[in-house]
Amino acid sequence: MSYSNICTKCGATLSNDAKFCVSCGQTVLQQPVYQPLPMQQPQGKKTPNLVLIVAAAAVVIIVAVVLFFTIGGTGPNGTATKDYHNGTYKGDFVKGVRSGQGTMDFNNGARYDGEWEYDQIHGKGTMEYECGCVYKGKWDSGAYQGSGELIECDGKTYDGNWVDNRKDGFGVGTWQDGMVYEGDWIHNRRTGDGKLIYEDGSSYEGQWENDQRHGHGIEKWSNGQTYEGEYVEGARSGYGIMIWPSGARYEGDWVNGDRSGNGSFVWPDGQKYEGQWLNDMRHGRGAMTYSDGTVEDGMWENGEFVG
C-alpha cells in the first residue's frame, strides 16, 4: 500500500511525510491508494490437455477402420434388393455386402445369376452378356477361373479350363464352320498337344504353338491322303512322309510346305526318283529309275533331266 503526496484542498505537492500543507495549512490525511492484486489461477481446476484429446480420437478412428475392413463392414444379413450405380441386385447379403446366391441385372442389359463373395462374383454362376454371349462356370473375384463354357456371339464355343479370363489348360473349342479342336491351350491360343477335326473329316493331330501346327504331327485328308512329319509355324517343314490315295509316296525334306532338299518319290507304277528337290520339283543331283529299268542319273532342273 502507498500514500498520496498531493494536498486535497489547494492541490500543492507535499512531501511523503508531511503532516499539513505549508501553503494553506490544511491538515493532511494520508489515504491509501488501491492497487489491484495480480490475477491467480483458481486452485483445484486444470485446463484440458488438447494433445491427449486428439490422440484419443485418432485411436478410436483407427480401431473403427480396422474393424470395418476385418469383418467386412456392418449391415443387414439375409435377402434383399438393392440398386447400384451399374444395375440392380437381388439376393443374399452378409454384413451389408453381396455374399451368397444372387442375381444382378446390369444397366447395359447383361445379367448374372450365381454365387457372390465379399461383393464380387465368386463361385459358380452364369453371365448373359448384352451381345448374346453366355458364360457358365466358375469365377474368382469377377474373372473366369477353373472349368467353364463360353458361347460367343458369333457361334464359337469353348468348354474347358480358364485362368484369369483366358483359355488356359485343356479345353474343347468349336467354330462356326464345324471345326473342332480338342487339346491344350495357353493364353487363349492352341499350344501343346491337340487334335483339330474339320467339317469334311480331315484332321491334324500333334503339336501346336501360338495357334499353329508346330512340331511333330499327323495330317489326314478326307480323300485318304496322309502326312506325318515336322511342321514349323503351320507349314510342313523338316523331315516328313506323304502318301497319296493313288499309292504314290514321298519321303524326305520339306520347306514351307514344298518338297525341298533331299528326298525320294515312288510312283504307283514303281518308278522312283531319289535325289534333290526344290519347290516341289526335281532339281539338283538325282537318279530316276523308270519302270522298264532305264536310269537317268545326273543333274535336274525344274523337273527336267539335263544330264
C-alpha distance (Angstrom), angle and dihedral (degrees) to the residues before:
residue distance angle dihedral
M1 . . .
S2 3.91 . .
Y3 3.88 133.2 .
S4 3.84 135.2 -123.7
N5 3.89 117.9 -107.9
I6 3.89 97.3 -169.5
C7 3.85 124.1 97.3
T8 3.75 109.5 -115.5
K9 3.85 93.0 -149.3
C10 3.79 107.4 43.0
G11 3.81 99.8 11.0
A12 3.81 94.1 -123.0
T13 3.78 118.0 156.2
L14 3.80 113.1 -107.0
S15 3.74 134.1 -166.2
N16 3.79 117.5 -104.5
D17 3.81 92.8 -107.9
A18 3.86 98.0 40.5
K19 3.82 116.0 134.1
F20 3.89 96.4 -168.0
C21 3.84 138.8 9.8
V22 3.82 112.7 -96.8
S23 3.81 90.2 -153.6
C24 3.77 101.0 54.7
G25 3.78 103.7 6.3
Q26 3.79 92.3 -120.0
T27 3.78 112.8 158.8
V28 3.78 110.7 -118.6
L29 3.80 118.2 -127.5
Q30 3.72 108.6 -164.0
Q31 3.82 110.3 -132.9
P32 3.75 125.2 -161.2
V33 3.78 114.2 -120.7
Y34 3.84 113.8 -139.4
Q35 3.74 116.0 -125.2
P36 3.85 116.1 -178.6
L37 3.76 117.8 -123.0
P38 3.78 117.9 -117.7
M39 3.81 116.1 -93.7
Q40 3.80 114.9 -99.7
Q41 3.82 129.2 -160.5
P42 3.82 110.1 -104.1
Q43 3.77 110.8 -109.6
G44 3.83 121.7 -118.6
K45 3.91 97.0 31.8
K46 3.87 126.8 90.4
T47 3.82 131.5 -167.1
P48 3.90 110.6 -112.1
N49 3.84 114.8 -104.6
L50 3.86 105.7 -114.9
V51 3.81 93.2 -163.7
L52 3.79 91.9 58.3
I53 3.80 91.8 49.2
V54 3.84 92.7 52.0
A55 3.81 92.0 46.4
A56 3.80 92.4 51.3
A57 3.80 92.0 49.3
A58 3.80 90.8 50.7
V59 3.81 91.5 52.7
V60 3.81 91.2 51.7
I61 3.82 91.8 50.9
I62 3.81 93.4 48.3
V63 3.80 92.6 49.7
A64 3.82 90.8 49.6
V65 3.82 92.5 51.0
V66 3.81 92.4 48.0
L67 3.78 91.9 50.1
F68 3.80 91.6 47.8
F69 3.79 94.4 55.2
T70 3.79 93.4 38.4
I71 3.77 98.0 54.7
G72 3.81 96.4 28.0
G73 3.71 98.1 -109.1
T74 3.74 128.4 -72.8
G75 3.70 129.8 -80.2
P76 3.78 145.0 107.6
N77 3.79 124.7 -34.4
G78 3.79 123.4 -148.2
T79 3.79 135.0 42.2
A80 3.79 122.6 -28.3
T81 3.80 145.3 143.3
K82 3.79 119.5 -114.8
D83 3.79 135.0 175.4
Y84 3.81 120.1 -132.7
H85 3.79 131.4 -174.6
N86 3.82 90.6 -98.4
G87 3.78 101.8 36.6
T88 3.79 148.7 -45.9
Y89 3.80 126.5 -63.1
K90 3.77 126.9 -158.2
G91 3.77 119.1 -177.5
D92 3.77 146.1 58.1
F93 3.79 125.8 -6.1
V94 3.79 129.3 -168.6
K95 3.82 116.0 -166.8
G96 3.77 90.3 -18.6
V97 3.82 99.2 -51.3
R98 3.80 130.9 99.0
S99 3.80 107.2 -92.4
G100 3.79 127.9 148.2
Q101 3.81 125.1 18.6
G102 3.78 119.7 -9.3
T103 3.80 149.8 141.7
M104 3.80 125.4 -127.5
D105 3.79 120.4 -163.7
F106 3.79 106.8 -163.2
N107 3.78 123.5 -148.7
N108 3.84 91.7 -121.1
G109 3.82 92.0 60.0
A110 3.81 99.2 -96.8
R111 3.80 120.0 129.1
Y112 3.80 132.1 -159.9
D113 3.79 124.1 -166.1
G114 3.77 119.3 -179.1
E115 3.77 146.4 57.2
W116 3.80 128.2 -11.0
E117 3.78 135.1 -170.6
Y118 3.81 128.4 -172.4
D119 3.83 91.9 -12.9
Q120 3.82 94.1 -51.5
I121 3.80 134.5 103.0
H122 3.78 101.7 -100.2
G123 3.81 132.3 156.2
K124 3.80 124.9 14.8
G125 3.76 121.6 -11.4
T126 3.79 150.0 129.1
M127 3.81 125.3 -113.7
E128 3.80 119.4 -164.0
Y129 3.81 109.0 -166.0
E130 3.78 125.1 -149.6
C131 3.84 91.3 -113.3
G132 3.80 92.2 57.5
C133 3.81 99.0 -99.3
V134 3.80 115.4 136.3
Y135 3.80 129.3 -159.5
K136 3.78 120.3 -170.2
G137 3.77 120.7 179.4
K138 3.77 144.7 56.4
W139 3.81 127.2 -13.6
D140 3.79 135.8 -166.8
S141 3.81 118.3 -163.5
G142 3.79 92.3 -28.6
A143 3.83 97.7 -43.1
Y144 3.82 132.7 102.9
Q145 3.80 104.3 -99.8
G146 3.80 128.3 166.3
S147 3.79 124.4 -5.0
G148 3.78 118.4 -0.9
E149 3.80 146.3 137.6
L150 3.80 124.6 -126.0
I151 3.79 121.7 -166.0
E152 3.81 108.2 -168.1
C153 3.77 126.6 -148.8
D154 3.83 92.9 -109.9
G155 3.81 92.9 53.9
K156 3.81 99.9 -98.3
T157 3.79 116.0 133.4
Y158 3.77 138.6 -164.2
D159 3.78 125.8 -169.1
G160 3.77 116.0 -179.0
N161 3.76 146.1 62.1
W162 3.83 125.0 -14.6
V163 3.80 133.4 -165.1
D164 3.82 118.7 -171.0
N165 3.83 94.3 -21.4
R166 3.83 92.9 -47.4
K167 3.80 132.2 109.0
D168 3.77 101.7 -108.4
G169 3.78 126.6 158.7
F170 3.80 127.8 10.4
G171 3.78 118.2 -9.7
V172 3.79 148.3 142.1
G173 3.80 120.7 -120.4
T174 3.80 128.3 -171.0
W175 3.82 131.6 -168.1
Q176 3.80 133.8 -153.5
D177 3.83 92.5 -107.4
G178 3.81 91.8 58.9
M179 3.81 99.7 -97.6
V180 3.81 115.6 146.6
Y181 3.80 125.7 -164.9
E182 3.77 122.1 -169.2
G183 3.77 119.0 -177.3
D184 3.78 147.0 55.6
W185 3.82 127.0 -8.4
I186 3.80 133.2 -172.1
H187 3.83 121.5 -172.5
N188 3.82 93.9 -16.0
R189 3.82 93.5 -49.3
R190 3.78 131.6 105.4
T191 3.79 102.4 -107.9
G192 3.80 126.8 155.6
D193 3.81 125.2 20.0
G194 3.77 120.2 -12.7
K195 3.77 148.9 138.7
L196 3.80 126.6 -125.9
I197 3.81 119.5 -162.7
Y198 3.81 120.8 -168.1
E199 3.79 126.1 -147.6
D200 3.83 92.3 -104.7
G201 3.81 92.1 53.0
S202 3.80 97.5 -99.7
S203 3.79 113.7 136.5
Y204 3.77 147.9 -176.1
E205 3.78 122.0 -153.7
G206 3.77 122.5 -177.8
Q207 3.76 143.4 59.3
W208 3.81 126.8 -7.0
E209 3.78 137.3 -170.3
N210 3.82 127.1 -176.5
D211 3.82 92.9 -12.4
Q212 3.83 93.1 -51.3
R213 3.77 134.9 103.0
H214 3.76 103.4 -100.7
G215 3.79 126.8 163.7
H216 3.79 126.8 7.9
G217 3.78 119.7 -7.9
I218 3.78 149.1 148.0
E219 3.80 121.7 -126.0
K220 3.79 122.5 -165.3
W221 3.80 126.7 -172.5
S222 3.79 125.0 -152.5
N223 3.85 89.7 -116.2
G224 3.82 91.7 60.4
Q225 3.82 98.9 -98.5
T226 3.81 114.2 139.9
Y227 3.78 139.3 -169.7
E228 3.77 127.2 -170.5
G229 3.76 120.7 -178.2
E230 3.76 146.2 66.9
Y231 3.80 130.2 -20.4
V232 3.80 131.2 -166.4
E233 3.82 118.6 -164.7
G234 3.79 93.0 -24.0
A235 3.82 99.5 -44.1
R236 3.80 131.6 98.3
S237 3.80 102.3 -101.4
G238 3.79 127.3 156.4
Y239 3.77 127.2 19.5
G240 3.80 118.4 -11.7
I241 3.78 147.6 147.7
M242 3.79 124.1 -132.4
I243 3.81 124.1 -171.0
W244 3.82 122.1 -169.6
P245 3.82 125.8 -150.2
S246 3.81 88.5 -110.7
G247 3.78 90.7 61.9
A248 3.82 95.9 -104.4
R249 3.78 113.2 142.2
Y250 3.80 136.4 -163.9
E251 3.78 122.9 -169.6
G252 3.77 121.1 179.7
D253 3.78 145.8 54.4
W254 3.79 127.7 -5.9
V255 3.82 132.6 -168.8
N256 3.82 121.9 -170.5
G257 3.80 92.0 -21.1
D258 3.82 96.6 -47.6
R259 3.79 131.6 102.9
S260 3.80 101.7 -104.8
G261 3.77 127.7 153.6
N262 3.79 124.6 22.0
G263 3.77 121.0 -13.6
S264 3.78 148.6 131.6
F265 3.78 127.8 -122.4
V266 3.80 124.4 -163.7
W267 3.82 120.7 -165.0
P268 3.83 123.1 -146.4
D269 3.82 90.5 -107.4
G270 3.79 92.1 55.8
Q271 3.82 100.4 -99.2
K272 3.77 113.1 141.5
Y273 3.78 138.2 -163.7
E274 3.77 120.9 -167.9
G275 3.77 121.4 -178.6
Q276 3.78 143.5 56.5
W277 3.80 127.7 -8.0
L278 3.80 136.3 -169.0
N279 3.81 126.5 -173.2
D280 3.82 93.2 -14.0
M281 3.84 93.7 -50.1
R282 3.79 134.6 102.1
H283 3.76 102.3 -99.9
G284 3.80 128.7 159.3
R285 3.76 128.5 10.3
G286 3.82 115.5 -3.9
A287 3.79 149.1 132.9
M288 3.79 125.9 -126.2
T289 3.79 119.0 -160.6
Y290 3.81 114.0 -165.1
S291 3.81 126.9 -152.4
D292 3.82 91.4 -103.6
G293 3.82 90.8 55.6
T294 3.81 96.7 -101.9
V295 3.82 113.5 143.6
E296 3.79 128.6 -156.0
D297 3.78 108.8 -167.6
G298 3.77 118.9 176.6
M299 3.78 142.4 58.1
W300 3.76 124.4 -9.6
E301 3.81 130.1 -166.6
N302 3.79 124.1 -167.7
G303 3.80 91.8 -22.4
E304 3.82 96.8 -45.9
F305 3.80 127.3 108.7
V306 3.83 109.9 -121.8
G307 3.81 99.4 173.6
